[in-house]
Amino acid sequence: MKKKLHIPFILSLILVLLLAACSGNDGADNADSGSEAPEGDKQGGTLVYGRGADSVGLDPINVTDGESIRVTHNVFETLLEYDQNLELQPKLATEYSSSEDGLTWTFKLREGVKFHDGTDFNAEAVVFNFDRWMDPKNPYHQGDFAYYPFLYGGFKGDENHLIEHVKATGEHDLEIKLKRKTAPFLSYLAISMFGIASPAAIEQYGEKLNENPVGTGPFMFEEWSRNNTITLAKNPEYWMEGKPYLDKVIFQVIPENAARLNALQTGEIDVLDGMNATDTTIVEDTAGLELLKRPSFNIGYMALNTEKEPFNNPLVRQAINMAIDKDKIVDAFYNGLADTATSPLPPSLWGYDDSLQKYDYNVEEAKKLLKEAGFENGFKTKLHTMSNPRPYLPEPMKIAEAIQSDLAKVGIEAEIVSMEWATYLDDTKAGAHEMAMYGWTGVMADPDNFLYPNLSKTNAAVPAQNIAFYKSDEFTALITEARETLDQDKRIELYKQAQQLFQKDAPWVMLAYTTPPLAQMDYVEGYVPHPMSNDLLTDVYLSN
């Protein structure tokens, strides 16, 4: 973080520069003002990253929320990673190949890498992590490990578990054998939840790894003040020579959007994540601030709990979809930084079905459907919403109030229930809600990542990621077949069929695809928002 300069100092500096300009120096020795700073000028400093909510935990395999991943992605590294263009790139694995049948995968691992505790990264460390993740009998399998069964069909011993074995075939050579062909398998290895942790740290901390994370990443965990700050320090032994540039990164929680923007304007924070869409003009008009836009790779929606009456009736769900003026909500609260959503896949992802017809706003038709379902006079219910902004819901309370107003027009009286982020996640995953505001930012560039975790019947068991508790056998069969099909064209067709079925069953009210705005001080260099929100800060530095 940099402190703001006082006006007298600025005026003195301007005078010095003017005198220098008149001295006759032709400037031939000066660096090009548009060029990147020399490596030596990039070193040092503390970046304060302002955000709306705290992390839930710092053990990547035990979290699914974006605020946790934002931190863990800079502490832990995965075998592969997605670049800014959503293309798979090497990370801790430098090479890979598969057998002809697509079941056996071999990996060459990066050499000379150490964990933050000084122990060596090698193939045995990867095997140790997989054993912990997949085996409920492993002494370090402590927690929900929620993302593992989403992708790998359950845990070791379960009928549909995908992995036959994971074994070290050399110091830096790894073999993973699958039981069946799995199209997005390599993508799984790039997901932040599968960051490789130090086996020694796992043995030392056990379930407390959640508060003492130890990985191989560019930054090391230093301290955590709950609901306030998480501090990371530069990893001096990082395998990427000369990086990271920053000495420290502080993730600062400031729940209110307006307060966070004020903190940026006063220099208390250097980067702001999450703002009211209407405040983008303030950033653009303020000297010293820069507006950034995260590439769209998310969905915002309202989940309807299909296990609770009357939301177990598809006619009621369809009526709610028609009762909400989604175009008006997008116009009112997203300031041109969103499009009205139709599908559970974002338009930027292959497999998106652009032929889907959204539920148009139609109060009279919604009333007819409610009457047909036996609710001519409407009903009372509750609408859960988080208190803090999310990339897909920049003003969650105001959006909830707009939905509440629209539902009242068809006789549905919705009481808004709001709570802080961690509690909200716990409540919705336990099914405590009737309707709940939610969203998803993709963590891999495959439709499987949007559809399987959020809508498969296999993920509707508490604690559920499928918080609509949508348990369609037909839908789950379609996305399971797509997952196990290597032919891309056939996968696309299966995903389109799944989207059409989703549209008819209406377990969600689709709201928006957003391009989330961020802001930074103009001296922050090298910060590029990632579409998946897992921003690596390795290349960030503070200019003079």
N, C-alpha and C positions, 0 to 999 in steps of 0.2 A: 504494500500500500504506500502511496506517496501522499505527502501532505501538500495542501494547496499553497502556492506562493503568495506572499503579501503583495499588494498593489505597488508600494514604494519600491520593492525589490524588482518587480517586473519593469517599472519605468526606468530604473537604473540600468537594467539589463538591455532594454531597448536602446538607451543612449550609448552604451558601450558598443552595441552592434552597429549603430549608425556611424560612430566615429571610425570603427574598423572598416566600414564600407567606403569611407572617404580617404582611407590611408593609401590608396593606390594599388592594393593587393588585387590581382585580377581573379583570384579565387581558383587558380589552376590546381592548387594542392588540396582543395576541399573535396570531400566525397560527394557523389551524386545524392541529392536529397531524397530521391526515390528509391535508392538502393537499400538492401538489407544491411542491418548493423553488423560490424565485424564481430566474430565469435567472442572476443574478449569483452565486448561491450554488452553482451547479453547476460552476463553472470550476475547472480545475486538478487536479493529483494524478496519481499513477501507479497503474495497475491491474496487478497481477501475476496472471496466469492460469495456474494449474497444470494440466499435462496429462501423459499417460503416455508420449508419444513425440515425437520431433522431426519437423519437416517434412522431406520428401524434397527438395523444391526450391521455388522461389518464382516461377518463370515459369509462370503458370496453365495455359497451353496444353500444357505438358509434364508435368503432374502429374494424378493421378487419386485420390490418397489424401486422406482427410479432414483429416489434420494439416497438410498443405500448404495445402489450401483454406481452412482456418480462419484462416490468416494472410493469404493473398492476397486473400481476400474483403474485407478491410479496407484493402487497398492499391489494388486495381483495381476498376473498375466495369464493368458490362455494359450493353447497350442497354436491356434490360428486367430486372425482378427479381421474385422471388416474395415476397409478404408472409407474415405469420405464418399466414394462412388459406390459403396456397398458391394465392393469386390473383395473376395477372400484373399488374404495375404498371410505370409509366414509370420510367426511370432516366436513362441518357444519351440515350435517345430519348424524346421527350415525346409524339409522336403517330405513328400508323402506319395504313396502309390497304393494301388489295390490289386488284388488277384482278379483273374478273369471273371470269376463268378460274382465279384463285387462284395464278397463277405469278409475277406481278410485284408486289413489295412496295415501298412508298415510306415513308420515315421522316423525320420532322422531328427534328433533333438539338438537344440543350440548348445554349444559347448562353452565353458568358461563363465557360466551364469551362477550366481550365488543368491540364496535367500537373504533377507534382511538380517537374519540372525547369524550369518556367516557360513551356514551349511550349504552343501552343494546341491544344485538342481541337476537331476539326472533321470534316467528312465525309471529307476526304482521309486523316486519321489512321485512320479505320475501314477505308477501302479498303486502306491500307498493312498493317493487321493481317490482314485477310482474305487478301491476296496472300501474306503470310508463312505463314499457316496452310495454305492450300490448294495452294500451288504448290511441289512438291519442287525445282524449279529456282531458286526464289527464294534469293538468297544468305543470307538470314536464316532459312531453313527448317532450323533446326539442332535436332535432337532427334527424339523419336518422334512428337510431336503426336498421341498415341494417341486422344484423344477425337474429333478431327476426322473420321477415316474411320468411326468408330462411327456418327456421325449423318449425315454427308454422302455416304455411299456410296463412299468412297475419296477420292483427291486429284485435282487438276486433271490431265486426261489419261486418267484411269481411265474405263472404260466406264460405270460407274454413278454417277459424280460428279454430285451434285445441282445444283450451282450453274452457271448459265449465265454470269452476270457480277455483279460488285459495283462500282458506280460512283457518284461524287459528281456530283450534278446541281445543286449549289449549295454555298455555304460550309457550310451546316448542313442540307443535303438529300441523302438517300441513296436509292439504288435497288438492290434485290437481285432478280435474276430467277432463278427456279428452272426446271429442266428438266421437273419433274413435280410434281404436287400432293403436298404433304407435310403431313399433319394437325398434327404437333407442331412445325412450323417455328418459330413464335414462342417456344415453350418453349426451343428450342435457344439462342436469343439471351439467355436469362436464366441460363444455366448458368455457374457461376463460372470454368470453364476458358476461357471466351471473354471474359474481362476485357480491356479495351482498354488496351494498353501504349503508352507514348510512342514514336513512330517515331524520334525523336532518340536515345532511350536504347537502342532496339534496334540502331541503327546504331553507337552508341558501344560497347556491351557485347557484342553478338553473343550467343554461347551463354552468356556470363557474366551475361546478364540474369537467369539462374536464381539468382544471388547478389546482384543489384543491381536489384531490381524498381522500376519507375517507372510509376505509374498516376495516376488522378484521384481516388482514394478519400479518405476522411476521415483516414487515417493514412499517413505516409510511412515507408519503410524507413530504419532507422538502423544496426543492426548485428546480426550473427548469430554466436553462439558455438556451434559445432556440438554437438549432443546436450546443450545446456545452455539457452541463452536466445536468443530473437529479440526485438529491441526495435524498436518502432514509435513514431514521434513524431507529434504533432498536425500536421495540414496547416493552416497558418495562412491559406491562400488557398482553403479549401474552398468550393465553390459554395453549400452550404447554410448560410445566414447564422447565425452564433453557434455552429456545431457544427464538430467534436466538442467535448465538454466536457473530456475528459481530456487531460493534457499528454503522457502516454506510456502505452504498453501493453507489458508484458513477458510473453512466452509462455515459461513456465518448465517444463522437462522434469524430472519426478520419476517414474521408471518404476514404482515400487512403490505400489500403492493405499494401503497402510497409511501409508507415509511421506508420501504426498501429503495424506492426511487429517490427519496430525499437523502438517504444515506449515500447513494451514488453521487448526487449533486454536491454533497458536502465533503466528498473524498473519504468517507469512512469505509467504503467498499470500493473495489476496483472493477468487478464484473457483477452484473445484475441478471439473474435468471428469473423469469416470471414477472410480467407486468400487465396492467390493464391495457388492452389493445388501444384504447383511446389516448394513452399516454405516450404513444410512439412519437407523436408530433412534438411533445415537450423535449424528448431526447434529441430529435432532429434539429430543434431550434436552440439548443443549449450548447454554447461553445465549450469544447473540451470533452464532450460526450459523443459516442458513436453508437448508432443503431445497428444491430446484427439480426439476422433472421435464420432460424434453424430450418433446414430443408424438411419439408413435410413428410413424415413417416409415422403417422399416428391416427388413431380413431377416438372420438369422444362419443359416449352413448349413455343411455339410461337403461339399466338392467331391470327386468321385471321378474320377480321371484316366482317361477312357474310352479313351485311346490305349495304356494299359499293361495287360498281363494281370495278374490276371484281371478287371480292371474294365471290359474291353471286352465282357464278357458281361452282358447286362441282368439275368439271373437272379441273378448275384452282387450286383449293385447293389441289386436288390429285397431280397435276403436281408439285406444290411447295414442297409437301412432298417428291416427288421423286428427286427433284432438289438439295436437301440439303444432304450433306454427314454427317449424324449424327454420325456415328461411328468415323469418322475422328475428329469431334469436341470434342467428349468425350475423345478420345485418346490425343488430343492436349492440352486441358484445364482443365482436371479433375485429371490427374496424378494417375490413377488407383483407384480413389475414387468415381467412378460412373459407371453405366451401361446404355447403350442406352435404351431409353424408348419406349414402344409400346402402353401402355394403360394409360388412365387417372387415373387408380388405381395403387398404388405401389405394387410390388410383395410380400411385407411383409404383406399385408392386405388380409384377407379372401375375396373371391369373385373375386379376380384377375383372368383373363382369360389368361392362359399361351399358349393357342392355337392361339392367335392373331398373324398374320403375319405383321411384320413392313413393311413400305414402303422402299424398298431397294433403294439405290442411283443409279439412272439410267437417265442420262442426255438425251439420245435419246428418251426414253419413255416419259419423261417429256415434251420434245419438241413436240412430237406427240399429247399429250393431250392438250397442249396449242394451237396447230394448229386446233384441233377439236373444241376447245372452241372459235375459232375466233381470237386468239392472236398469229399467226404464228411469228410475229416480236417482240413479247414480249410487255412490257408496262412499264411505270414509276410508282413508288409508293414510300411510305415512311415506314421505319421500326423504330418504337419507342423502345427505351431501357432505362432502368434506369441507372443512373450514378454510383450508389453505388452497391457493391457486395451483393448478396443474397445467402442463403444456396444452392439453386438450380442453381444459375448462379454466380459462383465465380469471373468470369471476363466478365461482361456483354458486355462491349464495344468490346473486342476482339472476343467474340462469335458472336456478331452482325456483325462485319466486316467479319468473316468467312462465315456467311450466305449471306451477301451482295455479296461476291466473287462468291459463288456457284450459286446464282440467276442470276448473270450477264452471266453465261455460257449458260443460256437458254433464254437470251434476256430480263430478268427482271432487270430494273435499279432501285435499292432501295436506297433512301437517308436516312441516319441514323439520327434520331432525339433523343437527349438525354436531360434529365432534372433530377433535384433532386427528391427524393423519394416521398414526399407529393404531389408535383405538378404532378408527373407521375401518381400517383394513381387517382388524380382528373381527369386528362385528359383522361385516358383510361376508367375509369368508365363512363365518359360522351360520349365515343365513338368517340373521336377526332382522333383516329389512323386508319390506314389501317391494319398494322401488328404490333404486340406488344410482346416483350419478357415478359414472366410472369412465375409464378410458384405458388405452394401451398404446405404448410406443414400442415398435418392433425392435427385437434384439437380434434378429437375423433376417436376411432378405429372402424369405421363403414364405408362401402362404400358410404353411404348416404352423408357423410361429404365431399367427394371429388366430387361426381357427381351432387348432387342437387344444392349447391351454385354456382358452376362454369359452369354448362351446362343446367340446367333446364330453359325452356322458361319463367317461372315465375320470374326468376332473371335476365332477360334481359332488364328490365326497368331502365332508368337512375335515380340515379347512379347505374350502373350495376356491379354485381360481375361476371356475365357471359359476359366477355368482347369480346367474339367472336359473341355475340348477336345471338347465335345459338337457333333457335326457332322451334325445331322439336317436333311436337305433339306426334309422336310415341315414341321418346326417353323419353320425359317428362312423358308419360303415364307409361312406363316401370319402371322408377325409383320411380314414385309415388306409383305404386302398390307394389313395393319392400319395400317401407317405411311403408306401411300399412299391410304388411304380417308378421305374427309372426313365420311362419315355415322357419327355417334357410336354408334348402335345396332349398326350392322354391325361397327364396330371392337370393340365389347364381345363380340360373338359370336365373332369371330376370336380374340380373346385367351382366351376360355374354351376354345375348341378347342385352342389352344396349351398351356394349363395342363393339360388332360386328357392330352395327348400327353407332356408333361413328367412327369406323375405315372407314366405307364406306363414310360417310358424310364429314370426314376430316376437322372439324372446327379448329383444332389445328395441329401444327407440334410438335409431341412429341420429346423431346430432351434427357432428362436424369433423372435417379433416382440416387440421390447422398448420399454419406456418408460424411457430411460436417466436415472438420477438424477444430479444435480449438486448442488453446495453453494456457498454464498457467505457472506462476512461480512455482518452485517446493515446495515452502512453502505454497501454497494454498492446503488445505485439505478439503475433503468432497464435492467437486464440481463434480457432475455427470450429464453430458449433457442429457437432456430428449429428446426422439424421436420427441416430438411435439414442441420442442424449447422453451417451457414455463418452464424454469429452476427455481425451487425453491431454494433459497439461505439460507434456514433455518438451514441447517446442515453444512454450510461452515465456516471454521475458518482458521486462519493463524498460522502455526506452528512456534515455536521459532527457 
